[in-house]
Amino acid sequence: MQAQNSLLKRTTYKTDTVEFGSGGTFSIIGSPNGSIEVEGWQKNQIEVSAEIIVEAENESDLALLASVVGFLTDTGFAHTRIISVGPNDKKYLKSVSKKFPKHLISMPFQINYKVKVPMFCDLEIDGGNGDISLSKVEGTMRIKALAANAKLELVGGTMVAAFGTGTVEVSIPKPSWRGRNVDIQLVSGTMSVNLPKNLNAELEARVLRTGQIENGLKDLKKKDRAEFSDKWIVAKSGGGGASLNFMVGDGTLKLSEISPPAK
């Protein structure tokens, strides 16, 4: 097989728009490699834009590979799913190309998504390796990814997220946050948590094995007389309230205060 850097590359684009009312659930299953960016907007629609990149040794193989890489849209009652497909999905491959060349199954491909959803909806993101970005969505949200550079801006609702390796940046931009609880875990890497001054919340931060907590939150109050350490912090912010849990297995957990906007 030729060296990876000698492969030809083809980029195509695919879009889809689905009518979708506030309060429903949107799910996206990403490709093994590729980014997922989700942003809330005020329309009762889901708009999906995908950049699809395939690589192969010649134009004929590029065409074959491009014919099986993309996404499917599954719409049901109050639930819309975007499902990535490609040669890694044996069941899908059998249904569309029973004689698909075996040497193309291992060829690299990626799908990069930009998705707009109603601001008030429930959200599920299953990612592989790639960047993940979330903003302006309020609902019950769940994210999992093997390896990611993730940027999460939380405006309300609940968040449960689990990442394998990478960097995770979490921001709650306003003290009037309308959230209920947050639970974010990172097996290995760096997690940065940016919180506003005067946020009312119950906070737990923990580094399980190697690494440490870098605490830049000056106004935290000890909870249950538990002393702060570089491995574990249990505290109350403001008057208490929503539950915020952040955990890193191996790495660094940084707690920072968001600077107020300049007047």
C-alpha positions, -999 to +999 in steps of 0.1 A: +000+000+000+012+035-007+022+058+020-006+078+037+008+112+025+006+101-011-032+094-009-056+115-030-082+134-011-118+143-020-141+167-001-178+168-006-206+186+013-240+174+023-268+193+041-303+185+055-330+205+072-357+189+093-387+206+110-384+201+147-403+216+176-388+228+209-387+201+236-379+172+213-347+151+213-319+154+188-292+127+186-260+126+165-236+097+161-204+110+147-179+092+124-148+076+139-129+107+130-144+142+127-157+172+145-192+179+158-204+215+164-239+221+178-254+255+183-289+265+194-310+290+174-345+303+175-359+284+146-380+252+150-357+234+126-326+213+126-300+222+100-272+198+094-241+207+073-215+180+068-180+182+053-171+147+042-135+139+035-123+106+020-088+095+010-077+068-014-049+058-038-067+067-071-098+084-085-117+052-089-112+042-053-121+078-042-154+075-060-162+041-044-153+053-010-173+086-013-204+066-023-206+049+011-195+077+034-221+102+047-250+103+071-286+091+074-314+112+089-339+092+110-370+112+120-395+099+145-420+113+170-402+141+189-368+125+181-345+131+152-313+112+147-282+118+125-263+086+120-229+086+104-222+058+079-190+045+062-169+014+055-165+009+093-201+000+096-203-036+083-241-039+085-246-007+065-219-016+040-236-050+033-269-032+026-255-008+001-225-025-015-221-063-011-190-063-032-172-033-017-134-038-021-118-050+011-087-028+006-109+003+009-124-006+043-093+007+061-089+039+040-091+071+061-123+093+061-138+119+083-171+138+086-171+172+102-206+184+113-221+219+119-256+215+133-281+241+144-310+230+167-338+247+186-324+264+217-348+244+239-343+207+231-327+175+245-294+165+230-273+134+226-238+135+210-218+103+204-184+113+191-152+095+181-119+114+176-123+151+169-134+185+182-167+189+199-184+223+204-217+231+221-234+264+227-268+281+232-287+249+240-308+243+270-322+209+278-312+174+290-278+168+273-255+138+271-221+137+254-196+109+251-164+108+229-133+087+227-108+116+222-118+152+218-109+188+222-142+199+236-157+233+242-189+234+262-208+266+269-237+258+293-267+281+295-291+258+313-306+223+317-286+192+327-253+179+313-237+145+316-205+141+296-177+115+294-145+119+274-116+095+270-086+117+263-080+153+253-089+188+265-123+199+278-132+235+284-165+241+303-180+276+307-211+288+325-211+324+313-237+339+336-244+337+373-281+335+365-275+301+350-308+281+347-292+247+350-300+218+373-269+196+374-236+190+356-215+158+356-184+159+333-157+133+334-123+131+315-102+100+317-069+116+308-060+152+298-068+187+309-102+201+319-107+238+324-139+250+342-148+287+340-175+299+364-189+334+370-186+352+402-217+348+425-229+316+408-251+297+432-240+260+431-227+230+449-193+221+435-172+189+436-139+187+417-117+156+418-085+142+403-085+105+408-049+094+402-020+114+388-022+152+384-038+180+404-065+206+408-055+242+401-080+263+420-085+299+410-120+303+426-114+325+455-149+327+470-156+290+474-169+280+509-160+247+525-187+221+527-191+197+556-158+210+569-139+192+542-105+207+536-095+216+500-067+197+485-050+194+451-070+162+445-104+170+459-126+200+465-161+199+479-175+234+482-205+257+480-205+287+456-227+316+465-259+303+482-255+268+469-280+252+445-273+232+413-249+203+415-216+207+395-193+176+394-160+176+375-136+147+375-103+140+358-087+105+360-051+115+351-042+151+343-051+187+354-084+202+365-083+240+363-110+260+381-112+297+370-134+327+375-148+343+344-138+380+343-168+403+342-173+421+309-156+454+305-179+484+310 
